[in-house]
Each structure stands twice: as C-alpha cells, then as structure tokens.
Amino acid sequence: MTFAFDLATAVHEQQNGEYSGVVHDGWDIRSNANGGYVMALVASAMRSASQRQDPISVTAHYLAPLPPGEVHIATEVVKRGKTFCTVSAALHQNGREAVRVIGAFGEAAGRNEFSTSLFHVDIAPPALPPMTECSRRPASGPGFSMGLMDKLDIWLHPDDTGFARGEQSGKTIVRGWINFADGRPIDTLALLLVADAFPPPVFQVMTVAGWVPTVELTVHVRATPAPGPLRCVFSAHVVQGGMFEEDGEIWDSTDTLVAQSRQIGLVPLI
C-alpha cells in the first residue's frame, strides 16, 4: 500500500543535488500548503542527499506561500561528518524561491536505545482523555477549508476547543492526539508534519481564527516513534508586535519524547 504522505513527499533526483517534486493538493490550510508538510517535502530531498536515515534538526524559513504545483529543490551537502550530515536546501516554484532550509541528518535513537550515560527528562507527556472523549478537528474552519484535516486524525482536548466556537479560553495551549487518517505509521520524517499540524495556541486569545503564516519553524527529532497515535502539546507565551512563538512537545505511546519544535508565526490573517 502506498500512503498519501509518501506520495506527497516523493522527490526525484535530477543531477548534482537537484530534485524535482510536487506540492500536492489537500495538504493545505486556506489553499496554502501547510508549513510542516512543506518542511517534510524539502527534507525528503535533503535526506536523500545526506544518505542518512533521519532528520535530527531541521530549520525552515518560509519566504512565500505555496499553492499546489511542481517544485524544484536544490540541495547542498555542507558537511558529511561521522555522526551527522548537514545539508542546506532551497525550494523554488515557478522561478521563485519559497523556502530555505538547513538540517542535520543522521540516525535517530531507537525506542530502547538510550545508550548515553546521562539520561534526564524533567517534563511529562500531556494528560489527555481517551480519544473517544476528545473532539476531532474538522476539515473546515469558520469560512475556510483545511484540506490537511482530511489527511490527519487530530483529536483535541475538550478544554482546548473553545476557540472553534468563539469562546477563547485565554490559555494559550492546545493538546491532543494525532495519527494519519489512512493508518500510515508515523516515522521521523512525518514528525516534521506533526510539529505544525495542530491549531495554533494563539487562537485561544484571538477574536477570530484564521490562517497563521509561519515565518520560521525548527523541529528537533529526539527518537523514533513507537507505533500508535502521538500525544502533543503546543503552547505560546508571547504574542507581541504582530508575532507569536509556539513551542511543541510530541510524545509516543511509550511516553517517549520523540520531537520538540519551536516556530515564529504572524498573528492570524483574516
């Protein structure tokens, strides 16, 4: 079985680190490709160029919105080390650069491979009700479409859904479960998508929710996810100057922290 995410992030090497790909329809919010999906598409080419299995740390700067269509990805191996291979990439569409990315690729820790002598985690997975007691995020918002939600199953903590009814909680946090709608296992490449798939926590203080343009997104992959849905928590602490920051934690079914993220975004555009 070929899963939708694999088709949507497929790239084809041309020559000298150049790749072709396609921004697929349906991975969007308000007809603009989701930032996490775009990061995964570019990272697919970077992973190929690095000849390493997993993205470990990836940072993307978004220069322009991306509608569906063909894209060109130019990669450059900056350094091929023993542990990591550092790669930069630029994605162009119709002759315009839309995304610039840099990342380190290597081998992510396995679920039981915490081999270093120092191991310390002072945060815990979010306490979530069972999915049956959570609210599934629909494929449309107030007056706009969210095609991405047809590809993902996202179930939000009932305390974090008031923004969808115009009842902002004032607590800039969003928690919930996530999985692929078609049952695809979540691997390290898919973690880049997950890191930008939830409603922005800034919605909890905004009068009207809308498209939130991402300026910069960084994802750190900490481990290979175990099978099953992931638990996520995203929070924001500063909304100032027309921008906000968002911090994310992504946990697997074994209570292992598999990824962390931070992004800077613009206050929602209506």
Sequence and secondary structure as in RCSB ss.txt:
>XXXX:A:sequence
MTFAFDLATAVHEQQNGEYSGVVHDGWDIRSNANGGYVMALVASAMRSASQRQDPISVTAHYLAPLPPGEVHIAT
EVVKRGKTFCTVSAALHQNGREAVRVIGAFGEAAGRNEFSTSLFHVDIAPPALPPMTECSRRPASGPGFSMGLMD
KLDIWLHPDDTGFARGEQSGKTIVRGWINFADGRPIDTLALLLVADAFPPPVFQVMTVAGWVPTVELTVHVRATP
APGPLRCVFSAHVVQGGMFEEDGEIWDSTDTLVAQSRQIGLVPLI
>XXXX:A:secstr
   HHHHHT EEE STTEEEEEE TTSEETTEE HHHHHHHHHHHHHHHHT SEEEEEEEEE S   SEEEEEEE
EEEEE SS EEEEEEEEETTEEEEEEEEEEE    TT   SS             GGGSEE  SEETTEE GGGG
TEEEEE GGG GGGGT   S  EEEEEEEETT     HHHHHHHTT S  GGGGT SS  B  EEEEEEEE S  
 SS EEEEEE   EETTEEEEEEEEE TTS EEEEEEEEEE  B 
